[in-house]
Amino acid sequence: MKVELELSTKSVSVPWFLSMFWDEIFTLIVCVFLDVIEYVFPLLMIPVAGDIIDLVGVTFCIYFFSWTGAIAFLEIIPGLDSLPLFTATWLIWYVMKRRRAQQKQREELENWR
């Protein structure tokens, strides 16, 4: 009597948040922190303090996310402070970064064929 084992062709997939690098995690934490500051402290919604936080956040986003960080300029427009734009900027940057990495990997694989 012979027992045959079937090998599965399914691969184990890692959740997206476990495959992140430290720079991605750091920038996500800072962006979420900047958005939370605006929601938790209503005193920062006053023009002077709120604008300072907005300018710090926009500077951070442009420095770390280059041209994608320009999306954070929407934070300066009155009324759009209620949206988590810093976190949305990070999400757009992250998706674009992963797509570029996948495209580069595909191009390298095509060059090897």
JOPEWO-V353253 format. One record per residue. N is the residue number from 1. RES is the residue in one letter. SS is DSSP state (hx for helix, st for strand, lp for the rest). Layout:
N RES SS
N RES SS
//
This chain:
1 M lp
2 K lp
3 V lp
4 E lp
5 L lp
6 E lp
7 L lp
8 S lp
9 T lp
10 K lp
11 S lp
12 V lp
13 S lp
14 V lp
15 P lp
16 W hx
17 F hx
18 L hx
19 S lp
20 M lp
21 F lp
22 W hx
23 D hx
24 E hx
25 I hx
26 F hx
27 T hx
28 L hx
29 I hx
30 V hx
31 C hx
32 V hx
33 F hx
34 L hx
35 D hx
36 V hx
37 I hx
38 E hx
39 Y hx
40 V hx
41 F lp
42 P hx
43 L hx
44 L hx
45 M hx
46 I lp
47 P hx
48 V hx
49 A hx
50 G hx
51 D hx
52 I hx
53 I hx
54 D hx
55 L hx
56 V hx
57 G hx
58 V hx
59 T hx
60 F hx
61 C hx
62 I hx
63 Y hx
64 F hx
65 F hx
66 S hx
67 W hx
68 T hx
69 G hx
70 A hx
71 I hx
72 A hx
73 F hx
74 L hx
75 E hx
76 I hx
77 I lp
78 P lp
79 G lp
80 L hx
81 D hx
82 S hx
83 L lp
84 P lp
85 L hx
86 F hx
87 T hx
88 A hx
89 T hx
90 W hx
91 L hx
92 I hx
93 W hx
94 Y hx
95 V hx
96 M hx
97 K hx
98 R hx
99 R hx
100 R hx
101 A hx
102 Q hx
103 Q hx
104 K hx
105 Q hx
106 R hx
107 E hx
108 E hx
109 L hx
110 E hx
111 N hx
112 W hx
113 R lp
//
